[in-house]
Amino acid sequence: MLYAPLRTVIWQDEAGAAWFSVDQPSTHFAGLGIPEVTEVGVELDRKVAALLDFLGTAVPDELLQS
């Protein structure tokens, strides 16, 4: 449970733009060396990507290529 819930930050820069930062789940979960847990991380990557897409923001390639 060290990596769940995912650490996220939503913040605003000096120009007024909003930013969303999240630890990439698959990267952290893969570090445990258990294939089934790694798959959960990949699934969470996809869910974060779907959320960003739903919100109309750019989806980083890293979330789609894990």
Secondary structure, 3 states (H helix, E strand, C coil): CCCCCCCEEEEECCCCCEEEEECCHHHHHHCCCCHHHHHHHHHHHHHHHHHHHHCCCCCCHHHHCC
